[in-house]
Amino acid sequence: MRLSTGSPAHLGASWDGRGTNFALFSANAAKVELCLFDSQGRRELERIELPARSEDVWHVYVNDVSPGQLYGYRVHGPYEPERGHRFNPNKLLLDPYARRLAGRLVWSDAHFGYRAGSAREDLSFDRRDNARGMPKAVVVDETFNWGRREMRPNIAWEDTVIYEAHVKGLTQKRGDVPPGLRGTYGGLSSPAMIDHLKRLGVTTIELLPIHGLIDDRVLVEKKLSNYWGYNTLAFFAPEPRYAQDNALDAFRTTVARLHDAGIEVMLDVVYNHTAEGNHLGPTLSFRGIDNASYYWLKPDNPRYYDDFTGCGSSVNLTHPRVLQMVMDSLRYWVEVCHVDGFRFDLATTLARGPNGYDRNAAFLTAVRQDPVLSTVKLVAEPWDLGMGGYQVGAFPSQWSEWNDRYRSAMRRYWSGEGSLIGEVSRRMTASSDLFHHDGRAPRASINHVTVHDGFTLADLFSYNEKHNEANGEDNRDGSSDNHSNNCGHEGPTSDAAINALRRQLRKNQLACLFLAQGTPLMLAGDEVGNSQAGNNNAYCQDNDIGWVDWDHLGKEGEDLTGFVGHMSELRRRFGQIRCQRWLDGRRADGSYGVLWLTPAAEEMQEADWNFPEGRFLAYVLGPVEPGQAPIFIVLNAAPEEIAFTLPRMPEYQSWQQVLNTAESSQAPASLPSGAETRAPPRSVLAFAGAA
């Protein structure tokens, strides 16, 4: 084949219309070979030694190689695990910059760089070729016709409502999605799905990981899969299992259609670890390309990995080229695929340095100054499993964060625990105790009660214990600390009173989520009572357990889609809920941001906050703009009715009821200021001031 040295400027495979430039980073390799395969990925057609090396980037330009070409690499170097090097040219390796994948991993012992089961295990060397069972990278043409209409929605943070969903699980059982689109990227943007999201008031759909992934061998042997997708191998390639043909174009078409509907697309991204696992894991890409550069290794024994993630290894973003890969990946998804933001799994790992989490780490600094990433939403899962890993509230002002303090407080409160009104008051007002510093705004708090990891909302009030037996780990996996309440019966029941209570508690959680300042995030299926049969760790359940069950859609009393839509409308109506200024209390001119009131409508004193086993909280959020009405919110988690007085405000003669979760329909009602009324047991009420 006609070759030239090419360029190190763009890592990966870059087609220019005449040929393709290939470039791969490896600081410790002795030689790099490019392997070209037939269209089925079964036969190696050419093996080309990369002729040039510039700043640790190996590169070559190959004429007449065009989009559709399958390829991989073999990288030569020392196999010295004790020094952190695990090169093995017998292993075909996936390009870290692969834009598209062909084929799926077929497990065998040949994928391991060592002789599995040998006396010295990973210190031994395996000479078997694994190419037949490896997915291959595909050269792509990145051009795409986005059409004239496609525009990024650019939803303001204060207007954002996030809906977390799994690409397959969201539509696999949805009857009004065409059968050929169910479980695919295309299903996300089907008319029925878009209509449903609009009815809910969702502005932003957050997808569980769609980067190219593999299923762990242990799961495959149990006839399970890595359903959630937190097992990334290709940070630039859309996972092909969610498309019928070209995954890259299928995903971009879906983004375009969702944008046309005014809906943003965020990706849950996993840059903290890879699918290669610990020192006994397979050699599929990074480990064989340059193990000592890509991963955190034990300083005193680099045979082993520093594991902050619980997944066997951790990606080392303190290395400039590894940081470059992550930044290039993020920009690729924004510029080439038009995504609107990212949620970073175990984000603390990305900001680790030699001394632990560093608020000025290279990754956070790079993101802060990046002109592309500054235009999209950035959300951190602000913890990992390493020392000092819990960093809620510690990320820079550019970021928002998953607020598990909100989740814990609201679960405990509505499960019946008392003496929490002080904690609940902070969580309902954007957790200023966590985020009000360094120029951060209330939108920094991503409020959530349920997400993919844990009970669904229906299961939160149906099970006291996890039921993860289907995962094949004897129910040892998953959290045992759920703050749930089965309402008197474990699992499904025909008891009408228990089912009514469960439904009301679900409504209470949804009501609080949308009335709370900060940014609401809800889990797909919670609006229709989706259950996972008590499984709170369905990461491997690509089946009825993990898929959203839409059976209750449209059923009177069971389908809460309309209720969520009502809550979204209230959130839009009352700007003080969406306000991006922190609250204050009574001001010198008599105005106020928030007034915390006793049941007698008097401003709360210290003793009121410490009321024994208190479960009643009431407050008024004042107007933030002229002509805007205040909203009076009542949370009664007590199992009995509680009498309370509506606030006495001279400028407001009456209060219009806009919410009562104890009622099946939200019928309007008007009560005069100073009137006494009652909060039903375990209910959320809201009233709008009227002149």
N, C-alpha and C positions, 0 to 999 in steps of 0.2 A: 504494500500500500504506500501511497505517497505521503511522506511525513515531513514535518518541520518542527522546530522547537516549540512554537506556540508562545502563549503568554501566561504568566502566573497571576494576572490581575483579577480574574474571575474564577473562583473555585467551582468545581463541578464540571458538567458538560455543557458547553455553550455553542449552539449552532448559529452560523452566520449566513446561511444560504448557500454556501459552497462546501463547507466542511464543518468539523466540530473540534473545538479546543477542549482538552481535558486537563484539569489541574487538581491536585490532591496535596493536602498538607500532611507532612510527617517529618518531625524534627530528628527522629532517631533511626529511621530506616536506612538500609544500605542500598536498596534497589526497589523500584516500583514497576509492576507490569500491568498494562491494560489488557483485559480479556474481552474480546468481542464474540457475541453468541448469535446463533440463528434465531429466527423469529419465535421459536417455541422455547428458547432458553435451555435447550437440551444439549446442544453441540457447540463446543468452543471452536470458533472459526479462525481467530487470529489472537496471537499473544504479542504485545508490543511493549518493549522496554521504554519507559519514559526517558527521553534523552537529556532533559534539562532540569536543573534544580536551582531555584531562586528564592532566597530567604525561607528555606525549608518547604517551599512549594515545588512539587514535581509536576512537570507539564509537557504536553505534546499537542501538536495540531495534526489532525488526520483528515486529509482531503476525502471528499465523497461520502463521508459518514453523515447520515441525515436523520431527521426525527423518526423514531420507531426502532432505532438500533438498540439492542440490549447489550449491557456491558457490566463488568465488575472489575475488581482489582485483586492482585496478589502482591503482598508487600514482604520484602525480604529484610531480615535484620536479626539481631540476637534473640534467642529464646532463653532468657535469664530471669525467671520470675522473682528470684531473690533481689534483683536490681530493678524490678518493675517492668521489664521488657518481655513481651509475649508474642513476638513475631512468628508467623508460621505460614510460609508461602504455599503450603498445601491447601490453605483455606481461602476460598473465594470470598471477597469482602464487598459489602455494599458501600457504595459511595455515600458519605455523609450528606452530600448535596444533591442526592437523587431527587428529581422532580416528579418522577412517576415510577411505579413499581410494576413488574411483571412476574406473575407466579407467587406462590406462597411457600413459606418454609415447611419442608418435610423433615420432621425430626429424625435424627440418627446420631450415633456416637461420633460420626465423622465431623460434626459441627464443633467439636471440642478440640482445643489446641493441644490438649494432653491426652494420654492414653487412659480413658476412663476405667477405674477399677484397679489401676496399677498400684504397686506398693507405695510409690511416692506421689501418687495422684497427680496434681497439677505441675509438679516438677518434671514429670516425664514429657515426652514429645510424641505427637501423633502425626503420622505421615499420610493418612487417608485424605483423599480429595473429596470435598463436600459440595462441589459446584452443582451437581445434579439436583440437590435438594434446597438450593438457595434461591430466594427471590433475586431478580436482576433489576438493575436500574435501567431506565429507558431515556434515551435522548429525546427531548421535547422541543416543539415550537411553541414558545410562550405567547404568541400573538393570539388575541381573542376579540371577537366582535361584541363589545359590551352594549352596543346600541345607543341611540340618542337619548333614550329616556332614563337610563340608569344613572342615578345620582345617590351619593351617600346620604342617608337620612340626617346625620349629624344631630342626633337627639341630645339636647342639653342634659347635663347630669341631673339637674333638679327634676326633670320630667321623665327620667328613666325608670322603667319597670322591667326587671330581668326575669326571664323564664328559662330555667335550666333543663335541658333535655338531651336524650341520647338519640343519635340519628336514626338508628334502627328501631329502638324501643318506642319512640314516639308514635310511629305510624304503622308498625307491623300488624296491629290488631284494629286499625281504624277502618271501618267498613266503607266510609265515603271517600277514601283515597283509592284511586285506581289500583287494582291488584299488582300491576307491574311496577308501581312506584312505592309500594309499601316497604318500609325498612331501608329506603335509599335516600340519597341527597335530594332527589327530585320530589320525594314525598313531603319533605319539609316545606316546599313552596307550592304544593298542590292547592287549588282553590279552597278546598274544605279546611285545610290546616291554616291557611292565611286568614280565612274568615274566623276561625276559632280564636286565633291569637288576637285579632282585632276586637272581638267581643270581650275578651279578658282585659283589654287595655294594655297588652304587652307591647313594649317598644323595642325590646332587645332580646333575641334568643341566644342563649349561651350553650354551646354544644360541648358535650363531653369529648374527650380527645379524638381527633380525626387524623392526626399524624400517622404515617405508616407504622404498623405495630405487628407484633407476633404474639401467638398464644404460647404461654409457658408449657414446657414439656409435661410437667406434672399435671397440669389441667387437661391437656390433650389426652393423656393416659387415663384420666378419669371421665373422659368424654364430656369435658367442660371446655370453656374458652375464656380468654381474657376479655370479657364482654365490655366492661367500662372503657378499656383502651389505655390504661395507664402503664403501658409497656412499650414505649416508643423505640423504633429503630431508625426511622427516616423523618427528620424534622422539616423537610421541604415537600414531602409527597402526601397527597390525600390518600387515606386508607382505601384501597380498591374494593373491599368487601361491601361497600355501600353504593357501588355503582355497577351498572350492567356492562359498561364498556370503559370509556376514557374517564377515569375518576377526576382528573384535573378539570376537564371541561364540564363534567357533570356538576362538580362543586361550584364552579364559577357561574354556571347557569342558574343554580339555586340562589346564590348570593344576589345576582342581578334581579331575579324575580322578587326576592324578599325586599330588596331595596326599592323596587318599583311600588311595593305595598307600604313603604315607609317603615320597614322593620330592619333594625340593625342585626348584624351577626358577630358574636364574640366567640372566640375559641378558648377552651380550656387546654392549656399547653403544659407539657411535662419536660422541662429542661433540667430537672434536678437529678435524674438518673436515666439509664437506658435499659433496654431489654437484655443486656448482656449479664446483668446480675453480679454476683460476687466472684471470688477467685476460682470457683468451681463452675462458673457459667460458660456458655458457648463463646466462640470467637466468630463473630458475624460481621463486625464493622470496626468500631472505634478501638477495641482491644487489640485487634491485629494490625491496625494502621499506626497507632502510637499510644499504647496503653499509658505510658508514663506522663503523657501530656494531657490526655482527655480526662483522666480520673484523679480524684483525691486518693493518694496512697499513704499508708502508714509511714511516717517519717523514719521510724526506727526499724521497720520491716516492710519494704515496699512490695513484698509478695502479696500482702493483704491490703484491703481497701478501707479507707475511712468512710463509714456508712452513716450519714446523717438522715437517710431517707427511709430506712427499714426495708429497702429493696436490694441490698447487697453492695451497692456502690453509690458514689456521688460524682456528678460531673463537675470538673474543676474550672470554674469561670475566672479564676485568677490568671489563667494562661491566656495570653493575648489572642492566639489563634482559635481557642475554644470559645472565648468571648465573641470573637468575630463571627464564628459560625452561628451562635445564638442570635446575634444582632442581624446578620444577613437573613436568617430564617424569619425573624419577626418582620423585617422590612419586605421580604418576599410575599408574605401572606397579606400585607397591607397593599403593596404596590401592584402585585400580579393578580391577587385573588380578591382584593378590595374588602377585606374584613375590617370590622370597626373597632376591635378591641380584643384584649386577652385577659384571661384569668390564669394566674401562674400557680401551678400546683407546688406546694411546699416551697414557697418563694424565699424563705429564710436561707435555704441552701445556696440559692443563686447569689446571695449577698454575703457569703462567708469569706473571711480571710484567715490568715494564720491564727488570729486570736478570737475567732468566732464571728458572729454577726457584726457587720460594719455598715452603718447607715451611709457611709461615703464609699462603699465598695465600688470596684470598677464597673460592675454591671449597672448598678443604680445610677452612677455618674454618666455612663454612656447613654442610658435611656433618657436621662434628664436633658441632655443636650441634643438628642437626635431629632432632626427636623421632620422626619416621617412619623416616628412614634409619638411625638408630641401632639399629633392630631387625633390620636385614638384613645379609647378608654383602657386604663391599666388597673387591674385588680390583683391584689396579692392574697394568697392563702398564707397568712403571716406566721407560720410556724414550720418547724421540721422536728425530727426526733433526736437531734444532736444536743449537746450541752448548750444551754442558753437559747434554745430554739424557739421559745414562745415569744413573739415580738408583736403582738397586737398593739396597734397604735404607734409603732416605731418606724414606719416607712415614711419616705419623704412626701411632701405636699402634693406632688403630681399623682400620687397613688390613692386608690380606695382599697379597703381591706374587708375580707370576710370577718364579720364580728360574731365570734362564737359566744361572747358574753351575752349578746342579745338572745341567741338561741337558748342558752342555758337558763337565763332568767325567765323567759317567757314559757319555756317548757315546765319549769318548776312551779311557776305561778298558776298556770291553768291546769296542772295536775293536782292542785289542791294545797300546795305548801304555803304556809303563812309567813308573816314577818318579812315580806319581800318588797313592800311598796316603795321603799327608797331606791332599791336596785331597779325596779321596774320603771320608776320615774326617769332614771338616767337613761335606760335603754330606749324608752319611748321618745326621748328628746336627743337622739343622735349620739348618745354616749360621749358627751363633752368631757367627761373625766378621762376618756381614752384618747380622744382625737383633737381636742381644742388646744392646739399648740402649733407653733411653726407655720402659721398661715394656712392650716388645714381647714376645710369647710365641712359642714354636716354630711355632705355626700360621701365623705371618707368612710362612713359606716355602711357596709353592705349588710343589711339586716336579713336574717333568714331563720326559719324554724326547722325546715327540712331541706335536705339536698340529697344527691345520689347516695351519699355515704350515711347510712342510718335508716331509721324507720321512715316510711312515708307518713303523711299527715293522718291518714286513716288508721294506720298501724300504731301510731303514737297513742291513740285513744282506744286501741283494741287489744294491746298486748303489754303485759308487765315484764315479760322476759323475751329475749331474742330467740328465734327459731331458725337457726342456720344449718340444720342437718343436711340439707341438699348440697351444701358446699363441700361435703366430704371431709370435714375436719372435726367431726364429733362435737360440733357446736362450740368449739373453743375460739373461733375467729369472731371478729366483730366486737363492738363495745358492749359492755354489760352495764354501763352507766348511761341510761337513756332518758331518765326523768319522765317516764311514760305513765299512763294510767289506763288500765283496761276497763274502767267504769263498772267493775263488778263481775266481769266474765272474760276469761282468756280466749280471744279469737272471735270468730263470727257467732252470732246469736240471733234467735228469732224474737227475743224479748224487745217489744216495741219501746219501752221506757229507756232501756240501755241504748238502743240505736238512736233514739231522739237526743239523748244526752251526748252521745259521741258526735252526732251531726252538729249540735250547738257548740261543742268545744272546738270542732274544726273551724266553724265560722268565727269563733272568738279569736283564734290564732290568725286567721286570714284578715280579720278586721284590724287587729293590732298591727299586723305587718304593713298594711296600707295606711294606717293612721300615724304610724311612727315616723318621726323625722329621720332622715338618712335615705338610703336607696333600698327599695324592697327587691328581694329575690325569692321567687317561688319555684317549687319543684313541679315539673310536668306531671300531670295526672292528679295532683292534690285537689284540683277543682272538681274531679269526678269520683272522689273516694277511692282512688287506685290503691290496691293492697299488694304487698309482697309476701303475704301469709306469715308475717312476723319475721321475715329475713331482713336483718339490718346491715347486711354486707353482701349484696347481690352482685358483686363484681364479676362473678363467673357464670351468671345465670342468663345466658342468651336463649331464653325460653319464656313461658308464660309468667314465671316469677319476676323476671326483669323487665318485661314489656309492659307498657301502660295498658291497663284494662279499661276500655271505653264503654263497658256494658251499661254504666249508669248515665251515660250522656243522654240528655233529654228527658230523664225520669224525674218526675215531680218530687221535690224534697231531697233527692239524692244528688242531682246535678247542681253544683254550686257555681257554674260558669256565670250565670246571671248575677249572682251575689258578688263574685269577684269583679265583674264589670261595674257594678254599682260602687264598689269600694274604689275602683280606679277613677270613676267619675267624681267621687267625693274628694279624692286626692287632687284632682285637677281643679276642682272648684275652690278649695281652700288653700290659697298660696302659702299660708303660714306653715302648712305641713311640708311643703316643698322648699321652704325658705333656705337659702344658703348662708344666712347669718345666724350666729349662735344666739340662743335665747338669753334674755335677762328677765328680772322680775319687775316689781313695781318701780316706775321711774319718777323723777321729781315732778314732772308735769302731770302725773296721774295715769299716763299710759303704761303699758306693760307688754312684755313678751309672753310670759306665762304666769298664771296664778294657780297655785296649788290650794285646793279647797277641801274643807272637812265636809261631812254629810250635811252639816247645817249651813253650808255656803260661806263659812268664815275662812280666812286665810290660815293655812296650816302653821302651827308652831312646832317647836322641837318635840314636845310631848306627843303631838299627833303623829309624827313620823315613827315614833316608837310604840304606837298602840299595839298591845299584845296580840299576836297572831293576826295582825291586820291584813285584810284581803280586799279592801275597798280603796280605790284611788280615783280622784276626780280633779280635773284641771281645765282651765280655759287658755287657749292659744289666742293671743290678741291679733288684731288686723295688722298686716304689714304694708298695706296700701290704702289710700283714701277710698272710702266706699265699700271696703271689704268687710264682711261679717266675721265676728269671732266664732270659734267653734269650741263647744263645751263637751269634753270627753269623759265618760264614766266607765271605769273598769271594775266590775264586781265579780271576784273569783270565789266569793263565799257561797256555801251551799244553801243559803237562805236569802230571802228578799231583804233588801236594805233600803230604808226610807232616806231620801235626801232632798235638799232644797235647791231649786234652780237659782243660779247667781242673780243677785240684785244689782242691776246696772241701770242707772237713770237713762242712758242713751238707748237702751234696748228694752222695749216694753214686753217682749215675749221671746220665747225660744221655740224654734221649729224643729221637731224631731226629724232627723235625717237617717238615723240608724238605730235598730234594736235587734240584736242577734237572736233574741228569744222569740221573735215573730217570724212567721214563715214568709211574709211579704213585708216590704218596707213601706207601710202606709203612712202618709204624712199626718202629723199631729202638731198642734200648737198649744203651748202652755205659757201662762203669764210669768214674768220675772218674779222670783220670790215664792212661786208655788211649790208645794211639797208633792213629790211623786215617789215612785218606788222603782228600784232596779231589780229586775227578776234575778233569781239565783243564777250564778255563772253566766253573766251576760256582759255585752259591750253596748253602750248607748252613745249617741252623739247628737248634739243639738246645735243649730245655727242661730245666732242672735239676730233678732228682727226689730227694727225701729218702731 
